[in-house]
Amino acid sequence: MNNVRSDQDFANDLLLSEKQLCASIAIAATESATESIRNGFKNILSSQLDIQNQVFKTMSSNGWYSVDQADSSKIQQAKTTYSTFTV
C-alpha cells in the first residue's frame, strides 16, 4: 500500500484546515464578551484569511484548484434573488 502523499494532498489539507480555522475564529469573534477580545479575534481572523488566500493562490498557480468564471446571467440571477433580502 502506497502511503506517500503528494504536495497537492498536503495543500488540500492545509486549505481545508485554514477554512475551518477561519470559520472558528469568526464564531469566536461574534461570541466575544468585550470589544477588546472581539478586536483581537478580528485581527487574528484577518491574518488567517491572508494565509488562506496564499494557500489558495499557490494551489491555483500549480493547477491544483481551479475556479470557473461565473456565467453573467447566473450572476444577475443571484443579484436579483438576494437583493430582496433585508437585514
N, C-alpha and C positions, 0 to 999 in steps of 0.2 A: 504494500500500500504506500502510495506516494504522499507524504505529508509536507512536501515543500510548498510554501506559499509564495506567490508572486508579489512583486511590488504593487500591482493593481489590487490584489487581495488586501494587503495592508492599508492601502489608500482608501479602499471602500470601507474597511473597518474604522479607520480614523475619521472619515467624513460622517459616517453614521454616529459615531461617538460624539463628535462635535455638535451635530444637530441635536442629539439628546441632551447634551450638556447645556446648550443654549436654551432649550426649552425649560430645563430645570431651573436655570438661573433666572429666566423671565418669571417663572412662577414664584420663586423666592422673592424677587423684587416686588411683585404685586402683593405678597403676604407680609411685607416688612412693616414693622410697627412704628418706625421712626423714619423721618426724611433722610437722616444721615446714612442709615442702613440701606434704605432704598437707593440712594445715590451711589453707595458702594457697589451694590449689585448691578446697577446700570453701567458703571464703569467697567466692571468685570465682564458684563454681557457684551459691551462694545468691543473689548479686546478679543473675546472668544468669537464674535461674529467676524472679526478681521481674520482670525486664524482659520475659521471655517471657509471663508472666501479664498484664502490662499490655497487650502487643500483642494477646493473645487477647481480653481484655475490651473493648478498643477495637473489634476486629473484630466481636465478638458484639453490642456495642451498636449497631453500624452495620448489622447483619443480614448480615454477610459470612461468619460462621462460626456455625453452629447446632449445638447438641448435643441430641440426643433423650434424653428420660428413659428409663432402662432399665426394662424390664418387671420387676416384683418376682419373678416366677418365674425369670427369667433370672439375676437377682442371686443368688437362693437356689441355683440350679443351679451357678453359678460358685463360691459359698462351699463347697458340698458337694464339688465337684471338687478345689478347691485346698486344702481342709482336710486332705487326706490327704498333702500334700507335707510333707516334713521337711527341715530344713537341717542 
